[in-house]
Amino acid sequence: QVQLVESGGGSVHPGGSLRLSCAASGFTASMSTMSWYRQAPGKERDLVASISAGGLKNYADDVKGRFTISGDDVKNTVYLQMNSLKPEDTAVYYCRRTNYYGANSWGKGTLVTVSS
């Protein structure tokens, strides 16, 4: 069955970097739209970045130029490279798969904390 497992979260100082991984199983990630979302305490879950099956990438305005989404077809894994992290990037980050029919599957999330 479809499974998404996020990893790579942790605590970092402002200006630091982290790389999140989303290991996919039960389907081919490169044939789906894969997205990263985040949810801060008391806030809604918002889109951070996505990559379509055709390789088209999309970013939220507040992460453009700092975050990069990419995929590894061999490892069937999607990454989110996060640079120049800010305290407002603190959130639980979730991986989402959207299949051809528009159905979504979610991972359980990984916590990113940015503080001095």
Residue pairs with C-beta under 8 A, 6 or more apart in sequence:
1 26
2 24
2 25
2 26
2 27
2 97
2 105
3 24
3 25
3 26
4 22
4 23
4 24
4 95
4 96
4 97
4 105
4 106
4 107
5 22
5 23
5 25
5 107
5 108
6 20
6 21
6 22
6 93
6 94
6 95
6 107
6 108
6 109
6 110
7 20
7 21
7 23
7 110
8 18
8 19
8 20
8 21
8 110
9 18
9 20
9 92
9 93
9 110
9 111
9 112
10 18
10 111
10 112
10 113
11 113
11 114
11 115
12 18
12 85
12 112
12 113
12 114
13 114
13 115
13 116
14 85
14 86
14 87
14 114
14 115
14 116
15 84
15 85
16 85
16 114
17 81
17 82
17 83
17 84
17 85
18 82
18 85
18 112
19 79
19 80
19 81
19 82
20 36
20 79
20 80
20 82
20 93
20 95
20 110
20 112
21 77
21 78
21 79
22 29
22 34
22 36
22 77
22 78
22 79
22 80
22 95
22 107
23 75
23 76
23 77
24 34
24 76
24 77
24 78
24 95
24 97
25 76
27 97
27 99
28 76
29 71
29 73
29 76
29 77
29 78
29 97
30 53
30 71
30 73
30 76
31 53
31 100
32 53
32 97
32 98
32 99
32 100
33 50
33 51
33 52
33 53
33 97
33 98
34 50
34 51
34 69
34 71
34 78
34 95
34 96
34 97
34 98
35 47
35 48
35 49
35 50
35 51
35 95
35 96
35 97
35 98
36 47
36 48
36 49
36 50
36 69
36 78
36 80
36 93
36 94
36 95
36 96
37 45
37 46
37 47
37 48
37 93
37 94
37 95
37 96
38 45
38 46
38 48
38 89
38 91
38 92
38 93
38 94
38 112
39 45
39 46
39 91
39 92
39 94
39 109
40 88
40 90
40 91
40 92
43 91
45 94
46 60
47 58
47 60
48 59
48 60
48 63
48 67
48 80
48 93
49 57
49 58
49 59
49 60
49 63
49 67
49 68
49 69
49 80
50 57
50 58
50 69
51 57
51 58
51 69
51 70
51 71
51 78
52 58
57 69
59 67
59 69
62 88
63 82
63 89
66 82
66 83
66 84
66 85
67 80
67 81
67 82
67 83
68 80
68 81
68 83
69 78
69 79
69 80
69 81
70 78
70 79
70 81
71 77
71 78
71 79
72 78
72 79
78 95
80 93
82 89
82 112
85 112
85 114
86 114
87 114
87 115
87 116
88 114
89 112
89 114
90 112
90 113
90 114
90 115
91 111
91 112
92 109
92 110
92 111
92 112
93 109
93 110
93 111
93 112
94 106
94 107
94 108
94 109
95 106
95 107
96 104
96 105
96 106
96 107
97 104
97 105
98 104
99 105
